[in-house]
Amino acid sequence: MEPDELAGKTRKNPKVFQDLFIDYIENRRKEVSGSTLHQFRDALKHFFEMNDMDGINWSKIAKIIPHAKKTGSDRAPTIEEIRTILELADIRTKCIVLLCCSSGIRVGAFDGLVWGNIAPITQKGRIVAAKLVAYHGNREQYYTFVTPECYNALLQYRKLRESAGERITPSSPLIRDTWDNNRYRKQRMQDPGIAIPLTSKSIANQMGEFLKKMKLRESRLGTNYEFKQIHGFRKFFKTTAERAMKTIDVEKLMGHAENYYRPHEQYLLEEYLKAVPYLTISEATELKDKLEQQITVSDKKVGELERYNIVLQDRLERLERSYGDLKEMIAESLDHSSPNRRIAKISR
């Protein structure tokens, strides 16, 4: 039935819809999951509420709908699996994966995400992170951060787009559609200079096809996978970030509302920077950071040795001065106590 037809019949006799939906539940209970039937029920209930219709026994319907089974046994992908994905992916897919892994955003946050929503954060002339505003202009708006690795990948992606003729402004989509530069191809794709935002649905579908094509995750029980095609990266962020951050701070950066917890942005940034080494996927970047840490430790030790050497040298100079003064005192003492000097005094 069309919505108006369903609303008209239900308004005349609510029991008509009630019996119809119960029959539907009985027919579909072996075909779809309980959670799917709950979603159908919630959508229809919302439809009738918005049309000021009551009289339906929702309690009776709720008792007939099968319980939603808990099937959330999927895991977060390991860092080795994510490294494999990045090695096989193109630059756009790399940006999507790194955005999800380093910020924990939902796939829905890609809708409306533009270049103006991300800004680098520098300390002592070096990019240490980038601030990302998700759901800008919506009620769900919040901010999080991404790693330098992710931001540098985005800059590489931006440079590629600009080289193809796109003029990127703050309102340009952060992730866009593909294009074709081959002017001789009979059926050319979208003009590179015109960017069309890639929707969250397209991102999820393309990521699923990519993982399936590359055989990067195994299927369990036919439909369930070890980790979700996009949501798995969000789980990676939470699991990994909590190695260095408090759970409540990680939840804040994931957009989970907490009315009474309002930490300052600078505090969250400092806490996030503690997790950056763990959220960095590239093994080369990880080794580089470790090398820089070792160099810093070595420089610190060298500095301590130099300071200790200066202290020793200063002590040696004082000892030498003291030794010289002592020699002069001994020489004067011996000079005053010599026999020839006493005879000279008597004769005078």
Secondary structure, 3 states (H helix, E strand, C coil): CCHHHHHHHHHHCHHHHHHHHHHHHHHHCCCCCHHHHHHHHHHHHHHHHHCCCCCCCHHHHHHHCCCCCCCCCCCCCCHHHHHHHHHHCCHHHHHHHHHHHHHCCCHHHHCCCEHHHEEEEEECCEEEEEEEEECCCCCCCEEEEECHHHHHHHHHHHHHHHHCCCCCCCCCECCECCCCCCCCCCCCCCCCCCCCECCHHHHHHHHHHHHHHHCCCCEECCCEECCCCCHHHHHHHHHHHCCCCCHHHHHHHCCCCCCCCCCCHHHHHHHHHHHHHHHCCCHHHHHHHHHHHHHHHHHHHHHHHHHHHHHHHHHHHHHHHHHHHHHHHHHHHHHHCCHHHHHHHHHC
